[in-house]
């Protein structure tokens, strides 16, 4: 699908800034345009011209379950089961199988559910907007990057007047009245009621990129857990259970996944040319998923394929890694936002709509590099991140079940 002009302009802007930072030579290169096809600027322009930032709702990658899929049901049925805004209802109840005590259950059975109008009333005072990348812990690439809006779940929890014996929050979405189709997840109550410094709240989400959340994206309301992989952000949310149980009940736990794993920091290639001619600068670009450890550096390593790898160093910690340029934040955010501009009151952005720091945790960062001076031959090119604690990918958590972050490699042939 071709990208909009605003997204192409966004990446021209970030590469322009990159070359201006290099000084006079970079500024001259930026002005040369098509007259000098092998200039650094024209090469990086072509390398980044089709990289976007926010992902349009329809373009998100989708991991979903249900037969039939809830959002594909006829409108009359969606209205009946509460999968449209005008009929959506949320039960927030005490776990009948534990001794949790709350004073004000929201329950459809008792005629006292929490409806979409109640959510919008809370939104007048408590709505939050923040950036988050949606990614699956068992998939090597993110599903999409967006601006999400909703109401922190804790406001609904406090409205139930919780009293005692609550250690965990269980929640699940619509499942066609078939227990086998239920997708469950859970969080410690502490994470719902309190945010670590610099983190965003767990919220009931109803908008993405300024538009109402579509059924395909989990609307009318889904859970949104900012620091976690996608399985925590359950779609088509219908039920929240406050429990004294101390164990997670997540569906993913049954699949041998780590269900309390924060998102990892890692890098992947975007543009990875298979061949190039000797003497030509070679554009390589990619993105970094910024996890709980933040992001300090992105690095690449070009190694002759016939060169023997060192023994006892599976993560190549002693390799001659080279830093690449992490691109600055965009000026046009895309994703269908009017004019490509952010709305007001996005968390961790200033009054001028610029991020207070970059890259931001739990978001996406683009990077670009030009490989130069490589002799003819066949090479392996690898990339990795270094987090703000100085720890290089895939450490400190290399285990696959807590999220994928292996070091990626591609093969590059330099022809004479």
C-alpha positions in Angstrom: 0.0 0.0 0.0 1.6 3.4 -1.0 2.3 5.8 1.8 0.8 9.2 2.0 2.8 12.3 1.1 2.8 13.4 4.7 4.7 10.2 5.8 7.2 10.6 3.0 7.7 14.2 4.0 8.2 13.1 7.6 11.1 10.9 6.6 12.7 13.5 4.4 12.7 15.8 7.4 14.4 13.3 9.7 17.1 12.5 7.2 17.6 16.2 6.5 18.2 16.8 10.2 20.6 13.8 10.2 22.8 15.3 7.5 22.7 18.8 8.9 24.2 17.4 12.1 27.1 16.2 10.0 28.1 19.8 9.3 28.9 21.6 6.0 29.5 18.4 4.0 26.1 17.1 5.0 24.3 20.3 4.3 25.8 20.3 0.7 24.8 16.7 0.2 21.3 17.5 1.2 21.1 20.2 -1.5 22.4 18.1 -4.4 19.2 16.0 -4.9 19.0 14.0 -8.2 22.0 15.7 -9.8 24.3 13.4 -7.8 22.5 10.1 -7.4 25.2 8.6 -5.2 25.2 11.4 -2.6 24.6 10.3 1.0 21.3 12.3 1.1 19.7 10.8 -2.0 20.6 7.3 -0.9 19.2 7.8 2.6 16.1 9.6 1.1 15.3 6.5 -1.0 16.1 4.2 1.9 13.7 5.9 4.3 11.0 7.3 1.9 8.6 4.5 2.6 9.1 4.2 6.4 6.2 5.5 8.5 5.6 6.2 12.2 2.0 5.8 13.3 0.2 2.9 11.7 -3.3 3.4 10.3 -5.9 1.2 12.1 -6.5 -0.9 9.0 -2.8 -1.4 8.5 -2.0 -2.9 11.9 -0.9 -6.5 11.9 -3.6 -8.7 13.5 -3.5 -11.5 16.0 -7.0 -12.6 16.7 -9.2 -15.5 17.8 -12.9 -16.3 17.7 -15.1 -18.3 15.3 -16.9 -16.3 14.0 -14.7 -13.2 14.7 -16.8 -10.9 16.9 -16.4 -7.8 14.8 -17.6 -9.7 11.7 -21.0 -10.6 13.2 -24.0 -8.8 11.7 -24.7 -5.3 13.2 -27.9 -6.5 14.9 -25.9 -9.2 16.7 -23.1 -6.9 17.7 -25.7 -4.5 19.2 -27.3 -7.4 21.1 -24.0 -8.6 22.6 -22.6 -5.2 23.3 -19.9 -4.8 20.7 -21.0 -1.4 19.5 -20.5 1.8 21.6 -24.2 2.4 22.1 -24.7 -1.1 23.7 -21.3 -1.8 25.2 -21.4 -2.8 28.9 -18.6 -3.9 31.2 -19.0 -6.1 34.3 -16.6 -5.3 37.1 -17.2 -7.9 39.8 -15.6 -9.7 42.8 -14.3 -13.2 42.0 -17.0 -15.6 43.4 -14.3 -18.2 43.9 -12.2 -16.0 46.3 -12.9 -13.9 49.3 -12.4 -10.5 47.6 -14.7 -7.8 48.9 -16.0 -4.8 47.0 -18.9 -2.6 47.8 -20.3 -1.7 44.4 -20.2 -4.3 41.7 -21.0 -3.4 38.1 -23.0 -6.3 36.8 -25.3 -6.9 33.9 -27.0 -9.7 35.9 -27.9 -7.2 38.6 -28.9 -4.5 36.2 -26.0 -2.3 37.1 -23.4 -2.6 34.4 -20.7 0.0 33.5 -21.7 1.4 30.1 -20.0 3.4 27.4 -21.8 6.6 28.6 -20.2 6.1 32.0 -16.8 5.7 30.4 -17.2 8.9 28.4 -18.3 10.7 31.6 -15.0 9.6 33.3 -13.1 10.6 30.1 -14.2 14.2 30.5 -11.9 14.5 33.5 -9.5 11.5 33.3 -8.9 10.7 29.6 -5.2 10.0 28.8 -3.4 9.8 25.4 0.0 8.1 25.0 2.2 6.4 22.4 2.6 2.6 22.3 3.9 0.0 20.0 1.7 -3.1 19.7 3.8 -6.2 19.5 3.5 -9.9 20.2 6.0 -11.7 22.4 6.3 -14.6 19.9 6.5 -12.6 16.7 9.7 -11.0 15.5 8.2 -7.7 14.2 5.8 -5.2 15.7 2.1 -5.2 14.7 1.8 -1.4 14.6 2.6 1.9 16.3 -0.1 4.2 17.4 -1.5 7.0 19.6 -4.0 5.4 22.0 -6.6 7.1 24.1 -8.7 5.9 27.1 -9.5 6.1 30.8 -7.1 4.6 33.4 -8.7 1.3 34.7 -8.0 2.4 38.3 -10.8 4.9 38.1 -13.3 2.2 37.4 -11.8 -0.1 40.1 -12.1 2.7 42.7 -15.7 3.2 41.6 -16.5 -0.4 42.8 -15.4 0.6 46.3 -12.9 -2.2 46.8 -12.4 -3.2 50.5 -10.0 -6.1 51.0 -8.5 -9.3 49.7 -7.7 -8.1 46.2 -4.4 -9.2 44.8 -5.0 -9.6 41.1 -7.2 -8.4 38.3 -8.5 -11.0 35.9 -10.2 -9.8 32.6 -11.5 -11.2 29.3 -13.4 -10.2 26.2 -16.4 -11.4 24.3 -16.0 -15.1 23.4 -19.2 -16.1 21.6 -20.5 -17.8 24.8 -18.0 -20.6 24.1 -15.6 -21.1 27.0 -13.0 -22.6 24.6 -12.9 -19.3 22.8 -12.3 -17.2 25.9 -9.0 -15.2 25.9 -8.0 -14.3 29.4 -5.3 -12.1 30.9 -4.4 -10.7 34.3 -2.4 -8.1 36.1 -1.3 -7.5 39.7 -3.7 -5.1 41.3 -0.7 -2.9 42.2 0.2 -2.3 38.5 -3.4 -1.2 37.8 -3.6 1.2 40.8 -0.1 2.7 40.5 2.2 3.6 37.6 6.0 3.4 37.9 7.6 6.8 37.4 7.7 7.6 33.7 5.2 4.9 32.7 1.7 5.2 31.4 -1.5 3.8 33.1 -3.3 0.6 32.3 -6.4 1.8 30.6 -9.7 1.1 29.0 -9.0 2.1 25.4 -11.6 3.5 23.0 -9.6 5.5 20.4 -6.6 4.9 18.2 -4.9 7.8 16.3 -7.8 10.0 17.2 -10.5 7.8 15.8 -12.9 5.4 17.5 -11.4 2.0 17.9 -12.7 -0.3 15.2 -13.9 -3.8 15.9 -10.9 -5.3 14.1 -8.7 -3.4 16.6 -10.7 -4.7 19.6 -13.3 -2.0 19.8 -15.5 -0.6 21.1 -13.3 -1.0 24.2 -10.2 -3.0 24.8 -7.7 -3.2 27.6 -4.4 -1.4 26.9 -1.4 -2.3 29.0 1.4 0.1 27.9 4.5 -1.8 29.1 3.4 -5.3 28.0 3.1 -7.4 24.9 -0.1 -7.5 23.1 -1.7 -10.5 24.8 -2.2 -8.3 27.9 -4.2 -5.8 25.9 -7.3 -8.0 25.5 -9.8 -7.0 22.8 -13.6 -6.7 23.0 -13.4 -6.2 26.7 -16.5 -7.3 28.6 -15.5 -8.5 32.1 -13.1 -7.5 34.8 -12.8 -9.7 37.9 -11.1 -8.6 41.2 -9.7 -11.6 42.9 -7.6 -12.7 45.9 -6.0 -15.4 43.7 -2.2 -15.0 43.6 -1.6 -16.9 40.3 -2.1 -15.5 36.8 -5.0 -17.0 34.8 -3.7 -15.9 31.4 -4.5 -18.0 28.3 -0.9 -17.5 27.3 0.3 -19.1 30.5 -1.1 -22.4 29.2 1.2 -21.9 26.1 4.3 -21.8 28.2 4.8 -18.1 27.9 6.1 -15.7 30.6 2.9 -13.7 31.3 4.5 -11.1 33.5 7.3 -10.1 31.2 7.9 -6.4 30.3 8.5 -5.6 26.7 12.1 -6.0 25.6 14.3 -3.6 23.7 15.5 -4.9 20.4 16.3 -4.0 16.8 15.4 -5.3 13.4 16.4 -4.4 9.8 14.0 -2.7 7.5 16.1 -2.1 4.3 18.7 -4.8 3.9 20.1 -4.9 0.4 21.3 -8.3 -0.9 23.9 -6.9 -3.3 25.9 -3.7 -3.8 28.9 -2.6 -5.9 32.3 -2.0 -4.3 32.9 1.7 -3.6 29.2 2.6 -3.3 27.8 3.6 0.1 25.2 1.1 1.1 22.0 2.3 2.8 20.8 0.1 5.7 17.8 1.1 7.8 15.7 -0.4 10.5 13.6 0.1 13.6 14.1 -0.5 17.3 11.4 -1.6 19.7 12.1 0.4 22.9 11.3 -1.8 25.9 11.5 -1.4 29.6 15.2 -0.8 29.6 14.9 2.2 27.2 17.2 2.7 24.3 20.7 4.2 24.3 22.2 2.9 21.0 21.6 0.9 17.9 24.6 -0.8 16.4 25.5 -2.8 13.4 28.4 -5.2 12.7 29.6 -6.2 9.2 31.6 -9.5 9.3 33.0 -11.5 6.4 30.9 -14.7 6.0 34.0 -16.9 5.8 35.5 -15.5 9.0 35.2 -17.9 11.8 33.0 -16.7 14.7 34.5 -16.6 18.2 33.8 -19.5 20.5 32.1 -19.0 23.8 30.5 -15.7 22.8 27.0 -16.5 21.5 25.8 -12.9 21.6 28.9 -11.5 19.9 29.7 -9.2 22.9 33.3 -8.8 21.8 32.5 -8.0 18.1 33.5 -4.6 16.6 30.0 -3.1 16.7 29.5 0.4 15.2 26.9 2.9 16.3 24.3 4.0 13.8 22.1 7.1 13.8 18.8 6.9 15.7 16.5 9.2 13.7 14.8 12.1 15.6 11.1 12.3 16.3 8.9 13.1 13.3 7.2 16.4 12.7 4.4 14.7 10.8 3.1 11.7 12.7 0.8 10.2 10.1 -1.6 7.5 11.0 -4.6 9.5 9.7 -4.2 12.3 12.3 -5.4 15.6 10.8 -2.4 17.4 9.3 -0.2 14.7 10.7 -0.2 16.6 14.0 -0.7 15.3 17.5 -3.7 16.4 19.6 -3.2 18.3 22.9 -2.3 16.6 26.1 -0.3 13.6 24.9 1.6 12.2 27.8 5.3 13.1 28.0 5.0 15.7 25.2 5.5 19.5 25.8 3.1 22.3 24.9 4.6 22.5 21.4 3.8 18.9 20.6 7.4 17.6 20.9 8.4 14.7 23.1 10.2 15.5 26.3 12.7 12.8 25.5 13.4 10.5 22.6 13.3 7.6 22.0 10.4 6.9 24.4 9.9 3.6 26.1 7.3 1.2 24.7 7.5 3.0 21.3 9.3 2.6 17.9 12.5 4.3 16.9 13.8 4.4 13.3 17.5 4.2 12.5 19.7 4.6 9.4 23.2 4.0 8.4 25.5 4.1 5.3 28.0 1.2 5.1 31.2 2.4 3.3 34.6 1.1 2.3 33.7 -2.6 2.0 35.8 -4.8 -0.2 34.3 -7.3 -2.7 33.0 -10.4 -0.9 30.1 -11.9 1.0 29.3 -10.5 4.5 26.9 -11.1 7.4 25.4 -7.9 8.7 23.9 -7.9 12.2 22.1 -5.3 14.3 21.5 -4.9 18.0 20.3 -2.4 20.6 22.0 -1.2 23.8 19.6 -0.1 26.5 19.9 2.8 28.9 21.5 0.4 31.4 24.3 -0.3 28.9 23.1 -3.8 28.3 23.2 -5.1 24.8 20.6 -7.2 23.0 19.5 -10.0 23.6 20.5 -9.6 27.3 19.3 -9.2 30.0 16.5 -11.5 29.1 17.5 -13.7 26.1 14.7 -16.3 26.8 12.2 -16.6 23.9 9.1 -17.2 26.1 9.4 -13.7 27.6 9.5 -12.0 24.2 11.6 -12.4 21.1 14.8 -10.3 20.8 17.3 -12.5 18.9 20.1 -10.7 17.0 19.0 -10.4 13.4 21.4 -11.1 10.5 21.2 -10.7 6.7 23.7 -11.6 3.9 25.3 -8.9 1.8 27.3 -9.5 -1.4 29.7 -6.8 -2.5 30.5 -7.1 -6.2 33.7 -5.7 -7.8 
